[in-house]
Amino acid sequence: IVAVLLLENSQAEEAEKVLVDSGLANENPEIKYLLAQAALNQGQEALALKRFNQVWKLEADYRDSVVYISELNGRQKRWRAAVAILKEALAKRPTAPDLLFKLGVYTLRMGRRFEALSYFKKARSAKPSYELRRTLHTLIQQI
């Protein structure tokens, strides 16, 4: 709880120290997740990606780790890695509109327009939030 409060108050270094000192980081996905958050808050994207991947290996689809993994890969223009993790997550949640949307975005960045369009249409039919539905409508019209 202390580490969460520290993270919420932009004290990532102190939060990381509390988490590491707890001795629970090796097999606990929540502690690894919080350590990844702390690294991200400190601007250490490579370390954050490594830690989110560790969370994924411990417990696939833990919280929103897949979103962070795909986003961090995307920031490094590693579209194939982002697409791979999203496809793996979709195997578990095939109608998740947010995952389908992100898969469409990264597929589009790889230059595969028609495949991206297919993912956007699937996301639209998967009952997304109102805001995402509006975004999808605009994207589909532009492609």
Secondary structure as GFF3:
##gff-version 3
##sequence-region A 1 143
A	DSSP	alpha_helix	2	8	.	.	.	ID=ss1
A	DSSP	alpha_helix	12	22	.	.	.	ID=ss2
A	DSSP	alpha_helix	29	41	.	.	.	ID=ss3
A	DSSP	alpha_helix	45	58	.	.	.	ID=ss4
A	DSSP	alpha_helix	65	75	.	.	.	ID=ss5
A	DSSP	alpha_helix	79	92	.	.	.	ID=ss6
A	DSSP	alpha_helix	97	109	.	.	.	ID=ss7
A	DSSP	alpha_helix	113	125	.	.	.	ID=ss8
A	DSSP	alpha_helix	130	142	.	.	.	ID=ss9
###
